């Protein structure tokens, strides 16, 4: 009788498991089954141009209104020589010709960016979805344009892709994150973001990886205890249809000690413990202008890794080439941040972080960012010959693909295809270029 009951119980359990697997909306497999061994970039996709069909004017090229030298937003300028589609501006080049820019709204733009990722050996991108664009169904539909472009480009060029929710725009009072649940359902059902047809979706611990960025920062007025984040994480991890995901949280640099750039509320540690992976935002927290910063960064990553390992949480260190945001702040209350605030030193600063993270035995890297020219962290091709009459950084006379190439070298070193080296690699001038 006991054996009979065990057989029935086993059959029932098998039926339940089969039913659960049949209900899930995600592909069971991915070309990218794990984040380990990969270098992924943050991807903003928020640059717009007049006439691109978005109706958003010169968003992120201009502080507001028409694009001019007085309200220019970025601190770096894109090299647009390879773009299939560009847009004329009111700015002029040094030779008097019209300055042109790309729009992230165009499929051809995203396709070129993902082609560069393939050509230089960068594994893929976390495509950002900002909370401010998720409140209504029409807004969510419109904000999916860049993600849809990225999904197609990732398939064309065999790159990994993942959704990163950025809580920027979340109101400080009376608003929670329930809309993230609705948006994820729509992405899975309508865009088929995790289906077999789009099996480039990045997995981690064998599950589709979803990122939520913006927890624990003191300059964000919302209280992380009151925004329903526990429910969002629980949904992403356990919902029988849309769940079964791994979750990565984007948090401040000093999340471990809950000080310096982090709110002191220990609830942040509870949220991290409920997730699978953490990525601390270290942009602006390290600079080559201070002595022994490379060693401090490496020691910081080592301590983070140990803290996370003790809690069975994985860890993706953040690396960036530099930082500058003068133009986006020049019309605000002084003091205005200096141009080239955290200098790139022709890639030396970037490589010091890459080497430090890998020396500390990090298994994956998060690059901030692929296309962020506003804050001067972009690794995409940027210009050395700049528009006339504006204050901008350049690539210090280096080839415009220098940081793409360095990022590809970082991926090889992470995977052990190149030996560990504190010295930045030197490119063979005679080697063919992508």
C-alpha positions in Angstrom: 0.0 0.0 0.0 2.8 2.3 0.9 4.6 1.6 -2.4 1.3 2.2 -4.3 1.0 5.6 -2.7 4.6 6.5 -3.4 4.0 5.7 -7.1 0.9 7.8 -7.2 2.7 10.7 -5.5 5.6 10.4 -7.9 3.2 10.5 -10.9 1.4 13.5 -9.5 4.7 15.3 -8.9 5.8 14.6 -12.5 2.5 15.9 -13.8 2.9 19.1 -11.8 6.4 19.6 -13.0 5.4 19.0 -16.6 2.5 21.4 -16.3 4.7 24.1 -14.8 7.2 23.7 -17.6 4.5 23.8 -20.2 3.2 27.0 -18.7 6.4 29.0 -18.7 6.7 31.6 -21.4 10.5 31.4 -21.7 12.7 29.3 -23.8 14.5 26.6 -21.8 17.8 27.2 -23.6 19.8 30.2 -24.7 22.9 30.7 -26.8 24.1 32.6 -23.8 23.3 30.3 -20.8 25.4 32.3 -18.3 26.8 35.7 -17.6 30.1 34.2 -16.4 32.9 34.7 -18.9 31.2 37.6 -20.6 31.6 41.3 -21.0 28.3 43.1 -21.3 27.6 46.8 -21.9 24.9 49.1 -20.7 23.0 50.5 -23.7 20.9 53.7 -23.3 19.5 54.0 -26.8 18.0 57.5 -25.9 19.4 59.8 -28.6 16.9 61.4 -30.9 16.9 63.7 -33.8 14.4 66.0 -35.5 12.8 64.1 -38.3 13.5 60.6 -37.1 9.8 59.8 -36.5 10.0 59.7 -32.7 8.6 63.2 -32.1 11.1 63.7 -29.4 13.2 66.5 -31.0 16.9 66.4 -30.2 16.5 64.5 -26.9 19.9 63.9 -25.2 21.7 65.9 -27.9 20.1 69.1 -26.6 19.4 70.1 -23.0 16.1 71.4 -24.2 14.6 72.7 -27.4 16.6 73.2 -30.6 20.1 71.8 -30.8 22.7 74.7 -30.6 26.1 75.4 -29.1 24.4 77.0 -26.0 22.3 74.0 -25.0 24.4 71.1 -26.2 24.0 68.1 -23.9 26.8 65.5 -24.6 30.5 65.9 -23.6 31.7 63.5 -26.4 30.6 63.6 -30.0 29.8 60.5 -32.1 31.8 59.5 -35.2 29.0 59.1 -37.7 31.0 58.1 -40.7 29.6 54.6 -40.7 25.9 55.3 -40.0 23.4 54.5 -42.8 21.1 57.3 -41.7 22.1 60.6 -40.1 20.3 64.0 -39.5 21.5 67.5 -40.2 21.9 69.9 -37.3 22.4 73.7 -36.9 26.0 73.1 -35.9 28.9 73.3 -38.3 32.2 71.4 -38.6 35.5 73.2 -38.5 35.5 73.2 -42.3 32.1 74.8 -42.5 30.1 71.7 -43.4 26.9 70.7 -41.5 27.2 68.5 -38.4 25.1 65.4 -38.6 24.1 63.0 -35.9 22.5 59.5 -35.6 19.2 58.7 -33.9 18.8 55.7 -31.6 15.3 55.4 -32.9 16.5 54.0 -36.2 17.0 50.2 -36.7 20.1 51.0 -38.8 21.7 52.6 -35.8 21.1 49.8 -33.4 22.2 47.3 -36.1 25.5 49.1 -36.5 26.1 49.2 -32.8 25.5 45.5 -32.5 27.7 44.8 -35.5 30.5 46.7 -33.7 30.0 44.4 -30.7 30.4 41.4 -32.9 33.4 42.7 -34.8 35.3 43.6 -31.6 34.3 40.6 -29.5 31.9 42.3 -27.0 29.3 39.8 -25.8 26.2 42.0 -25.8 24.1 44.6 -24.1 21.7 45.4 -21.3 19.1 47.5 -23.0 17.7 50.0 -20.6 14.0 50.7 -20.0 13.3 53.8 -17.9 10.5 53.9 -15.4 9.4 57.3 -16.7 8.4 55.6 -20.0 6.4 52.7 -18.5 3.4 54.4 -16.8 0.8 53.9 -19.6 0.3 51.3 -22.3 0.9 53.8 -25.1 4.1 55.0 -23.4 5.3 51.4 -22.9 4.5 50.6 -26.5 6.5 53.6 -27.8 9.4 53.0 -25.5 9.8 49.4 -26.8 11.1 50.7 -30.2 14.8 50.6 -29.3 14.5 47.3 -27.5 12.7 45.8 -30.5 15.5 47.1 -32.7 18.1 45.6 -30.4 16.4 42.2 -30.4 16.6 42.1 -34.2 20.2 43.4 -34.2 21.2 40.8 -31.5 19.8 38.0 -33.8 21.5 39.4 -36.8 24.9 39.7 -35.1 24.7 36.9 -32.6 25.0 39.0 -29.5 23.5 38.6 -26.1 20.7 40.8 -24.9 19.0 41.5 -21.6 16.4 43.9 -20.2 17.6 46.4 -17.6 14.9 48.4 -15.8 16.1 51.8 -14.6 14.0 53.3 -11.8 14.8 56.8 -12.9 11.5 58.8 -12.9 9.9 56.8 -10.1 7.9 59.3 -8.0 8.9 59.8 -4.4 5.3 59.6 -3.1 2.5 57.2 -3.9 4.0 55.2 -6.7 5.3 51.6 -6.7 7.0 49.4 -9.2 4.0 47.2 -10.1 4.2 48.5 -13.7 7.4 46.6 -14.1 5.4 43.4 -13.8 3.0 44.5 -16.4 5.8 45.6 -18.8 7.7 42.3 -18.4 4.5 40.4 -19.3 4.1 42.5 -22.4 7.7 42.1 -23.4 7.4 38.3 -23.0 4.1 38.0 -24.8 4.3 40.6 -27.5 8.0 41.0 -28.2 8.8 37.4 -27.4 11.9 38.7 -25.7 12.8 35.3 -24.0 11.2 32.9 -26.6 13.1 30.3 -28.6 12.9 32.6 -31.6 15.0 35.1 -29.7 17.4 32.7 -27.9 20.1 35.3 -27.7 18.5 36.4 -24.4 21.2 36.3 -21.7 20.6 33.7 -19.0 22.3 33.5 -15.6 22.1 30.4 -13.4 20.3 28.9 -16.3 17.4 31.4 -16.3 16.6 34.6 -18.2 18.4 37.5 -16.5 16.4 40.7 -15.7 18.1 43.7 -14.2 16.6 46.4 -11.9 18.8 49.4 -11.4 18.5 52.2 -8.9 18.1 50.8 -5.4 19.8 52.4 -2.4 20.9 55.7 -3.9 20.4 58.7 -1.6 19.7 61.1 -4.4 16.6 59.2 -5.3 13.7 60.3 -3.1 11.7 57.0 -3.1 11.8 54.7 -0.1 12.9 51.2 -1.2 10.6 49.7 1.5 7.5 51.3 -0.1 7.9 50.7 -3.8 6.9 47.0 -3.9 10.3 45.8 -5.0 10.0 42.6 -3.0 6.8 41.7 -5.0 8.6 42.5 -8.3 11.5 40.3 -7.5 9.2 37.5 -6.2 7.2 37.7 -9.5 10.3 37.6 -11.7 11.7 34.6 -9.8 8.6 32.6 -9.0 5.6 33.4 -11.3 4.7 30.1 -13.1 4.4 31.7 -16.5 6.5 34.9 -16.6 8.9 34.1 -13.7 11.7 31.5 -13.4 14.1 34.4 -14.0 17.4 35.4 -12.4 17.5 39.0 -11.1 20.4 41.4 -11.0 20.2 44.6 -8.9 22.0 47.8 -9.7 23.1 49.4 -6.4 25.6 52.0 -5.2 29.3 51.4 -4.8 29.4 51.2 -1.0 26.3 49.0 -0.7 28.3 46.6 1.6 28.7 49.1 4.4 25.6 51.2 3.7 27.5 54.4 3.8 29.2 57.1 1.6 27.0 56.9 -1.5 24.4 54.5 -0.1 21.3 55.0 2.0 21.9 53.4 5.5 18.7 51.3 5.4 19.6 47.6 5.9 16.6 46.6 3.8 18.8 47.0 0.8 20.7 43.9 2.0 17.5 42.0 2.3 16.6 42.8 -1.3 20.1 41.8 -2.5 19.9 38.5 -0.6 16.6 37.8 -2.5 18.3 38.4 -5.9 20.9 36.4 -7.8 23.4 38.9 -8.8 24.5 42.5 -7.8 26.2 45.2 -9.9 27.5 48.2 -8.0 27.6 51.5 -9.9 31.3 52.6 -9.5 31.2 55.4 -12.0 32.6 58.6 -10.4 33.8 56.7 -7.4 37.4 56.1 -8.7 39.7 58.4 -10.6 43.2 58.1 -12.0 44.0 61.5 -10.5 44.5 60.0 -7.1 47.5 57.8 -6.1 47.0 54.0 -5.8 43.4 54.1 -7.1 43.9 51.0 -9.2 44.9 49.1 -6.1 41.9 50.5 -4.2 39.6 49.5 -6.9 40.9 45.9 -6.9 40.7 45.7 -3.1 37.2 47.0 -3.3 36.1 44.3 -5.8 37.8 41.6 -3.8 35.8 42.6 -0.6 32.6 42.8 -2.6 33.1 39.4 -4.0 33.7 37.9 -0.6 30.6 39.6 0.9 28.5 38.3 -2.0 29.9 34.8 -1.9 29.0 34.5 1.8 25.4 35.2 0.8 25.2 33.1 -2.4 24.9 36.2 -4.6 26.9 36.6 -7.7 28.7 39.8 -8.6 29.3 41.8 -11.7 31.9 44.6 -11.3 31.3 47.8 -13.2 34.1 49.3 -15.3 34.1 52.6 -17.2 36.6 54.4 -19.4 36.2 57.8 -17.8 33.6 60.5 -17.0 32.5 64.0 -18.0 29.2 65.8 -17.8 30.0 69.5 -18.2 27.5 70.4 -20.9 24.5 68.8 -19.3 25.2 70.8 -16.2 26.4 74.1 -17.5 22.9 75.7 -17.4 22.3 74.5 -13.8 23.4 75.9 -10.4 27.2 76.2 -10.2 29.8 75.0 -9.6 29.8 73.5 -13.1 31.8 70.2 -13.2 35.0 70.5 -15.2 35.3 69.0 -18.7 37.0 65.6 -18.7 36.4 65.3 -14.9 37.7 61.7 -14.8 40.2 61.6 -17.6 40.6 58.5 -19.8 44.4 58.7 -20.1 44.1 57.1 -23.5 42.5 54.0 -22.0 44.9 53.5 -19.1 42.3 54.2 -16.5 39.8 51.9 -18.2 42.3 49.1 -18.4 43.3 49.5 -14.7 39.8 48.7 -13.7 39.5 45.8 -16.1 42.7 44.3 -14.8 41.8 45.0 -11.2 38.4 43.3 -11.5 39.9 40.2 -13.2 42.8 40.0 -10.8 40.3 40.0 -8.0 38.7 37.0 -9.7 35.6 38.5 -11.0 33.8 36.1 -13.5 32.0 38.8 -15.5 32.2 42.5 -16.3 29.6 45.2 -16.8 30.8 48.1 -19.0 29.3 51.5 -18.4 28.4 52.4 -21.1 28.2 51.6 -24.8 26.6 54.8 -26.1 26.6 57.2 -23.1 28.2 60.4 -24.5 26.2 62.6 -22.1 28.3 61.5 -19.1 31.4 60.7 -21.1 31.4 56.9 -20.5 30.8 55.8 -24.1 33.0 53.1 -25.7 31.4 53.4 -29.1 33.2 55.3 -31.9 33.5 59.0 -31.0 35.1 61.8 -32.9 38.4 63.5 -32.6 37.4 66.3 -35.1 34.7 68.2 -33.3 32.0 70.7 -34.2 33.0 74.3 -34.2 32.3 76.6 -31.2 31.5 73.9 -28.6 33.3 72.5 -25.6 33.7 68.8 -26.0 36.2 65.9 -25.2 37.8 63.9 -27.9 39.6 60.5 -28.1 43.0 62.1 -27.7 43.9 61.4 -31.2 43.4 57.7 -30.8 41.5 55.6 -33.4 37.8 56.1 -32.9 37.4 52.4 -32.3 40.1 52.3 -29.5 37.7 51.6 -26.7 35.7 49.0 -28.6 39.0 47.2 -29.3 40.1 47.4 -25.6 36.7 46.0 -24.5 37.2 43.1 -26.8 40.6 42.5 -25.3 39.1 42.6 -21.9 36.7 39.8 -22.9 39.6 37.7 -24.0 41.5 38.3 -20.8 38.4 37.5 -18.7 38.1 34.1 -20.4 41.9 33.4 -20.2 42.5 33.8 -23.9 45.0 36.5 -23.0 47.3 36.5 -20.0 46.6 38.8 -17.1 48.4 42.1 -17.6 48.4 45.4 -15.7 49.8 47.0 -18.7 47.2 48.1 -21.3 47.6 46.1 -24.5 49.1 47.8 -27.6 47.3 47.3 -30.8 49.3 46.0 -33.8 49.1 48.8 -36.3 49.6 46.4 -39.2 46.7 44.1 -38.1 43.5 44.4 -40.2 40.7 46.5 -38.7 37.1 45.4 -38.5 
